[in-house]
Amino acid sequence: MKEDEQERGVWRAREYGEKVGDYQMISEWREGHNVGPLPETVIPPLALVCERDGEPMAFACCYQSYGIGVCFLEWLITRPGLNLAEARLALEHVIRAIAACTKDTHALMFGYCVPALAREAKRNLGFKGHDVPHYKLFTRID
């Protein structure tokens, strides 16, 4: 471990649901960031909580399309109250963990996010994209 990593703590990505109360924690985070609820039934099998020194810091999901090598990064969120540097680092760790889980089966990862996160992802994580607003649309299929 590098010295600067030691200063930042020990990071670990774990599966969502590994600890009792994960859904309630993510719901509280979403409420703390003033975003709507996330129905638990839409959380895919690949969902990770990133912890620093045992404290949950970030959450992300990945929907995996099989047969075409594309996956979709979704529902990224950090624990409310983190400063900007902590939030950046937490998101970087959870995104890298998702990428590590998909690298042998998927060649391309898509994601939609707020402009500030897009800039960080392009600057630090190798993402590419267009600097135009996109909207995530959804509807129920009944």
LINLINRA-V338331 format. One record per backbone hydrogen bond with DSSP energy under -1.0 kcal/mol. NH is the residue of the N-H (numbers start at 0). CO is the residue of the C=O. If there is no record, write none. Layout:
# LINLINRA-V338331
nh=NH co=CO
nh=NH co=CO
This chain:
# LINLINRA-V338331
nh=5 co=1
nh=6 co=2
nh=7 co=3
nh=11 co=50
nh=13 co=48
nh=15 co=46
nh=17 co=14
nh=21 co=18
nh=24 co=20
nh=25 co=21
nh=26 co=22
nh=27 co=23
nh=28 co=24
nh=29 co=25
nh=30 co=26
nh=31 co=27
nh=32 co=28
nh=33 co=30
nh=34 co=29
nh=41 co=38
nh=42 co=39
nh=46 co=44
nh=47 co=59
nh=48 co=13
nh=49 co=57
nh=50 co=11
nh=51 co=54
nh=52 co=9
nh=54 co=51
nh=56 co=49
nh=57 co=49
nh=58 co=76
nh=59 co=47
nh=60 co=73
nh=61 co=45
nh=62 co=71
nh=64 co=69
nh=70 co=107
nh=71 co=62
nh=72 co=109
nh=73 co=60
nh=76 co=58
nh=78 co=56
nh=81 co=78
nh=86 co=82
nh=87 co=83
nh=88 co=84
nh=89 co=85
nh=90 co=86
nh=91 co=87
nh=92 co=88
nh=93 co=89
nh=94 co=90
nh=95 co=91
nh=96 co=92
nh=97 co=93
nh=98 co=94
nh=99 co=95
nh=100 co=96
nh=101 co=97
nh=102 co=98
nh=104 co=101
nh=105 co=101
nh=106 co=68
nh=107 co=68
nh=109 co=70
nh=117 co=113
nh=118 co=114
nh=119 co=115
nh=120 co=116
nh=121 co=117
nh=122 co=118
nh=123 co=119
nh=124 co=120
nh=126 co=120
nh=131 co=129
